[in-house]
Amino acid sequence: AYRKAILKDASPQGNYNLGNAIYQQNRYEEAVRQFENAANQAKDEKARSAAYHNLGNTHFQQQQYDKSVEAYKNALRLDPDDLETKKNLALAQRKLMIQQQQQQQQQKNEEKQEENQEQQQNQQQQQQQQQESQEDQQKPQDASEQQDLSKEEARKLLEIMEQEEKKVQEKVKKGQAKPTKSKKEW
């Protein structure tokens, strides 16, 4: 009904009432727009103050305490004797201060976590470098051991080949010393 009334006559009172109805439905973003429209359109200081007061309440519900404080201040500039707005302003300021402290604490914690992560990464890099240097030192030793083994094997193989060659030469010499007789008669 308030929407229909606003379509016919966009009055500040209609925006204010629509904002209140929407606020009660916990649709705070829409309520903010209606209260802002009411505050901007209202010519009466009491009506503007009430719109700012409810705008402050809406921001407070959204935990936007900085905006809430500003809205309450606007309401008090228009109606400095409003005790309820003063109480709400004090509460919003306390909540804002707590929120800022929590954010600072969270930033400190994040910075500490980042520092810890950097330290861990540095430690991991150092460990990797140490492992790589140890592996590099071990590689030449391993390679020389492999070369030594292959030299020994090569010597053994050469010795075996020499022995085999000597045997073959001895057989050849024995074979040359004895003439072979042919068993066939021609």
C-alpha positions as YAML, in Angstrom:
chain: A
units: angstrom
residues:
- id: 1
  name: ALA
  ca: [0.00, 0.00, 0.00]
- id: 2
  name: TYR
  ca: [2.87, 2.37, 0.78]
- id: 3
  name: ARG
  ca: [4.42, 1.66, -2.61]
- id: 4
  name: LYS
  ca: [1.15, 2.51, -4.35]
- id: 5
  name: ALA
  ca: [0.85, 5.70, -2.33]
- id: 6
  name: ILE
  ca: [4.42, 6.70, -3.25]
- id: 7
  name: LEU
  ca: [3.68, 6.09, -6.94]
- id: 8
  name: LYS
  ca: [0.73, 8.48, -6.75]
- id: 9
  name: ASP
  ca: [2.46, 11.06, -4.55]
- id: 10
  name: ALA
  ca: [6.16, 10.66, -3.70]
- id: 11
  name: SER
  ca: [5.94, 12.13, -0.22]
- id: 12
  name: PRO
  ca: [8.63, 11.97, 2.45]
- id: 13
  name: GLN
  ca: [6.08, 10.50, 4.88]
- id: 14
  name: GLY
  ca: [5.29, 7.72, 2.39]
- id: 15
  name: ASN
  ca: [9.00, 6.87, 1.99]
- id: 16
  name: TYR
  ca: [9.43, 6.93, 5.76]
- id: 17
  name: ASN
  ca: [6.46, 4.61, 6.34]
- id: 18
  name: LEU
  ca: [7.56, 2.27, 3.54]
- id: 19
  name: GLY
  ca: [11.06, 2.23, 5.04]
- id: 20
  name: ASN
  ca: [9.62, 1.25, 8.44]
- id: 21
  name: ALA
  ca: [7.57, -1.57, 6.89]
- id: 22
  name: ILE
  ca: [10.56, -2.90, 4.99]
- id: 23
  name: TYR
  ca: [12.78, -2.55, 8.08]
- id: 24
  name: GLN
  ca: [10.38, -4.76, 10.05]
- id: 25
  name: GLN
  ca: [10.79, -7.41, 7.36]
- id: 26
  name: ASN
  ca: [14.60, -7.32, 7.91]
- id: 27
  name: ARG
  ca: [15.18, -6.10, 4.35]
- id: 28
  name: TYR
  ca: [17.67, -3.51, 5.45]
- id: 29
  name: GLU
  ca: [19.19, -2.53, 2.12]
- id: 30
  name: GLU
  ca: [15.79, -1.52, 0.76]
- id: 31
  name: ALA
  ca: [14.95, 0.26, 4.01]
- id: 32
  name: VAL
  ca: [18.14, 2.33, 3.71]
- id: 33
  name: ARG
  ca: [17.02, 3.66, 0.33]
- id: 34
  name: GLN
  ca: [13.59, 4.59, 1.65]
- id: 35
  name: PHE
  ca: [14.94, 6.35, 4.75]
- id: 36
  name: GLU
  ca: [17.49, 8.23, 2.63]
- id: 37
  name: ASN
  ca: [14.71, 9.34, 0.27]
- id: 38
  name: ALA
  ca: [12.58, 10.43, 3.23]
- id: 39
  name: ALA
  ca: [15.47, 12.37, 4.80]
- id: 40
  name: ASN
  ca: [16.31, 14.10, 1.52]
- id: 41
  name: GLN
  ca: [12.68, 15.00, 0.69]
- id: 42
  name: ALA
  ca: [11.48, 16.04, 4.14]
- id: 43
  name: LYS
  ca: [11.19, 19.75, 4.78]
- id: 44
  name: ASP
  ca: [10.28, 19.43, 8.45]
- id: 45
  name: GLU
  ca: [13.33, 19.01, 10.73]
- id: 46
  name: LYS
  ca: [11.51, 16.53, 13.01]
- id: 47
  name: ALA
  ca: [10.61, 14.32, 10.02]
- id: 48
  name: ARG
  ca: [14.19, 14.47, 8.67]
- id: 49
  name: SER
  ca: [15.55, 13.69, 12.13]
- id: 50
  name: ALA
  ca: [13.25, 10.67, 12.44]
- id: 51
  name: ALA
  ca: [14.34, 9.45, 8.99]
- id: 52
  name: TYR
  ca: [18.02, 9.79, 9.94]
- id: 53
  name: HIS
  ca: [17.34, 8.06, 13.26]
- id: 54
  name: ASN
  ca: [15.78, 5.07, 11.49]
- id: 55
  name: LEU
  ca: [18.53, 5.15, 8.88]
- id: 56
  name: GLY
  ca: [21.01, 4.86, 11.76]
- id: 57
  name: ASN
  ca: [19.05, 1.91, 13.16]
- id: 58
  name: THR
  ca: [19.10, 0.22, 9.77]
- id: 59
  name: HIS
  ca: [22.87, 0.63, 9.36]
- id: 60
  name: PHE
  ca: [23.29, -0.60, 12.93]
- id: 61
  name: GLN
  ca: [21.39, -3.80, 12.10]
- id: 62
  name: GLN
  ca: [23.74, -4.32, 9.13]
- id: 63
  name: GLN
  ca: [26.72, -3.84, 11.46]
- id: 64
  name: GLN
  ca: [27.77, -0.79, 9.47]
- id: 65
  name: TYR
  ca: [28.54, 1.13, 12.61]
- id: 66
  name: ASP
  ca: [30.42, 3.96, 10.93]
- id: 67
  name: LYS
  ca: [27.42, 4.78, 8.74]
- id: 68
  name: SER
  ca: [25.13, 4.33, 11.72]
- id: 69
  name: VAL
  ca: [27.11, 6.85, 13.78]
- id: 70
  name: GLU
  ca: [26.97, 9.36, 10.95]
- id: 71
  name: ALA
  ca: [23.18, 8.95, 10.55]
- id: 72
  name: TYR
  ca: [22.60, 9.42, 14.31]
- id: 73
  name: LYS
  ca: [24.77, 12.54, 14.27]
- id: 74
  name: ASN
  ca: [22.68, 13.92, 11.40]
- id: 75
  name: ALA
  ca: [19.54, 13.19, 13.39]
- id: 76
  name: LEU
  ca: [20.94, 14.97, 16.47]
- id: 77
  name: ARG
  ca: [21.96, 18.02, 14.42]
- id: 78
  name: LEU
  ca: [18.31, 18.38, 13.50]
- id: 79
  name: ASP
  ca: [16.89, 17.44, 16.92]
- id: 80
  name: PRO
  ca: [19.56, 17.78, 19.64]
- id: 81
  name: ASP
  ca: [17.14, 16.88, 22.46]
- id: 82
  name: ASP
  ca: [16.31, 13.35, 21.18]
- id: 83
  name: LEU
  ca: [17.45, 11.08, 24.04]
- id: 84
  name: GLU
  ca: [16.80, 7.83, 22.18]
- id: 85
  name: THR
  ca: [19.05, 8.94, 19.32]
- id: 86
  name: LYS
  ca: [21.75, 9.95, 21.83]
- id: 87
  name: LYS
  ca: [21.60, 6.48, 23.43]
- id: 88
  name: ASN
  ca: [21.72, 4.81, 20.02]
- id: 89
  name: LEU
  ca: [24.65, 7.01, 19.01]
- id: 90
  name: ALA
  ca: [26.60, 6.05, 22.15]
- id: 91
  name: LEU
  ca: [25.89, 2.35, 21.52]
- id: 92
  name: ALA
  ca: [26.89, 2.63, 17.86]
- id: 93
  name: GLN
  ca: [30.12, 4.41, 18.81]
- id: 94
  name: ARG
  ca: [30.99, 1.63, 21.28]
- id: 95
  name: LYS
  ca: [30.24, -1.02, 18.69]
- id: 96
  name: LEU
  ca: [32.32, 0.88, 16.12]
- id: 97
  name: MET
  ca: [35.25, 1.09, 18.53]
- id: 98
  name: ILE
  ca: [35.02, -2.67, 19.25]
- id: 99
  name: GLN
  ca: [34.77, -3.42, 15.55]
- id: 100
  name: GLN
  ca: [37.86, -1.32, 14.81]
- id: 101
  name: GLN
  ca: [39.80, -3.01, 17.61]
- id: 102
  name: GLN
  ca: [38.82, -6.42, 16.26]
- id: 103
  name: GLN
  ca: [39.90, -5.40, 12.78]
- id: 104
  name: GLN
  ca: [43.24, -4.17, 14.11]
- id: 105
  name: GLN
  ca: [43.70, -7.41, 16.04]
- id: 106
  name: GLN
  ca: [42.77, -9.40, 12.97]
- id: 107
  name: GLN
  ca: [45.29, -7.44, 10.89]
- id: 108
  name: LYS
  ca: [47.99, -8.11, 13.48]
- id: 109
  name: ASN
  ca: [47.11, -11.81, 13.46]
- id: 110
  name: GLU
  ca: [47.21, -11.89, 9.67]
- id: 111
  name: GLU
  ca: [50.57, -10.13, 9.68]
- id: 112
  name: LYS
  ca: [51.90, -12.64, 12.21]
- id: 113
  name: GLN
  ca: [50.58, -15.50, 10.08]
- id: 114
  name: GLU
  ca: [52.25, -14.01, 7.02]
- id: 115
  name: GLU
  ca: [55.52, -13.64, 8.94]
- id: 116
  name: ASN
  ca: [55.25, -17.23, 10.14]
- id: 117
  name: GLN
  ca: [54.55, -18.43, 6.61]
- id: 118
  name: GLU
  ca: [57.54, -16.47, 5.32]
- id: 119
  name: GLN
  ca: [59.75, -17.94, 8.05]
- id: 120
  name: GLN
  ca: [58.51, -21.43, 7.23]
- id: 121
  name: GLN
  ca: [59.16, -20.86, 3.54]
- id: 122
  name: ASN
  ca: [62.65, -19.55, 4.31]
- id: 123
  name: GLN
  ca: [63.34, -22.57, 6.50]
- id: 124
  name: GLN
  ca: [62.09, -24.90, 3.79]
- id: 125
  name: GLN
  ca: [64.26, -23.16, 1.21]
- id: 126
  name: GLN
  ca: [67.28, -23.43, 3.50]
- id: 127
  name: GLN
  ca: [66.58, -27.11, 4.07]
- id: 128
  name: GLN
  ca: [66.23, -27.69, 0.34]
- id: 129
  name: GLN
  ca: [69.48, -25.84, -0.30]
- id: 130
  name: GLN
  ca: [71.23, -27.91, 2.36]
- id: 131
  name: GLN
  ca: [69.84, -31.12, 0.90]
- id: 132
  name: GLU
  ca: [70.89, -30.07, -2.59]
- id: 133
  name: SER
  ca: [74.38, -29.17, -1.44]
- id: 134
  name: GLN
  ca: [74.66, -32.50, 0.40]
- id: 135
  name: GLU
  ca: [73.44, -34.31, -2.71]
- id: 136
  name: ASP
  ca: [75.91, -32.36, -4.82]
- id: 137
  name: GLN
  ca: [78.72, -33.37, -2.48]
- id: 138
  name: GLN
  ca: [77.61, -36.99, -2.56]
- id: 139
  name: LYS
  ca: [77.26, -37.14, -6.34]
- id: 140
  name: PRO
  ca: [80.99, -36.77, -7.11]
- id: 141
  name: GLN
  ca: [81.79, -39.43, -4.52]
- id: 142
  name: ASP
  ca: [79.23, -41.77, -5.99]
- id: 143
  name: ALA
  ca: [80.53, -41.12, -9.50]
- id: 144
  name: SER
  ca: [84.13, -41.79, -8.48]
- id: 145
  name: GLU
  ca: [83.06, -45.00, -6.76]
- id: 146
  name: GLN
  ca: [81.31, -46.06, -9.94]
- id: 147
  name: GLN
  ca: [84.43, -45.24, -11.96]
- id: 148
  name: ASP
  ca: [86.61, -47.19, -9.52]
- id: 149
  name: LEU
  ca: [84.35, -50.19, -9.77]
- id: 150
  name: SER
  ca: [84.30, -50.04, -13.52]
- id: 151
  name: LYS
  ca: [88.13, -49.77, -13.63]
- id: 152
  name: GLU
  ca: [88.45, -52.84, -11.42]
- id: 153
  name: GLU
  ca: [85.99, -54.72, -13.52]
- id: 154
  name: ALA
  ca: [87.82, -53.63, -16.64]
- id: 155
  name: ARG
  ca: [91.14, -54.90, -15.20]
- id: 156
  name: LYS
  ca: [89.57, -58.22, -14.33]
- id: 157
  name: LEU
  ca: [88.07, -58.48, -17.76]
- id: 158
  name: LEU
  ca: [91.41, -57.65, -19.37]
- id: 159
  name: GLU
  ca: [93.15, -60.27, -17.25]
- id: 160
  name: ILE
  ca: [90.57, -62.88, -18.19]
- id: 161
  name: MET
  ca: [90.88, -61.93, -21.84]
- id: 162
  name: GLU
  ca: [94.67, -62.16, -21.66]
- id: 163
  name: GLN
  ca: [94.46, -65.61, -20.05]
- id: 164
  name: GLU
  ca: [92.03, -66.77, -22.73]
- id: 165
  name: GLU
  ca: [94.27, -65.35, -25.44]
- id: 166
  name: LYS
  ca: [97.28, -67.18, -23.96]
- id: 167
  name: LYS
  ca: [95.33, -70.44, -23.99]
- id: 168
  name: VAL
  ca: [94.37, -69.89, -27.62]
- id: 169
  name: GLN
  ca: [97.98, -69.10, -28.57]
- id: 170
  name: GLU
  ca: [99.23, -72.21, -26.76]
- id: 171
  name: LYS
  ca: [96.73, -74.35, -28.66]
- id: 172
  name: VAL
  ca: [97.79, -72.74, -31.90]
- id: 173
  name: LYS
  ca: [101.48, -73.43, -31.11]
- id: 174
  name: LYS
  ca: [100.73, -77.06, -30.23]
- id: 175
  name: GLY
  ca: [98.76, -77.39, -33.41]
- id: 176
  name: GLN
  ca: [101.61, -76.05, -35.53]
- id: 177
  name: ALA
  ca: [104.13, -78.38, -33.98]
- id: 178
  name: LYS
  ca: [102.30, -81.55, -35.02]
- id: 179
  name: PRO
  ca: [101.68, -82.09, -38.65]
- id: 180
  name: THR
  ca: [98.36, -83.59, -39.34]
- id: 181
  name: LYS
  ca: [98.09, -86.72, -41.42]
- id: 182
  name: SER
  ca: [95.33, -86.97, -43.82]
- id: 183
  name: LYS
  ca: [93.36, -90.13, -43.48]
- id: 184
  name: LYS
  ca: [92.07, -90.06, -46.97]
- id: 185
  name: GLU
  ca: [93.87, -91.67, -49.72]
- id: 186
  name: TRP
  ca: [93.76, -89.99, -53.01]
...
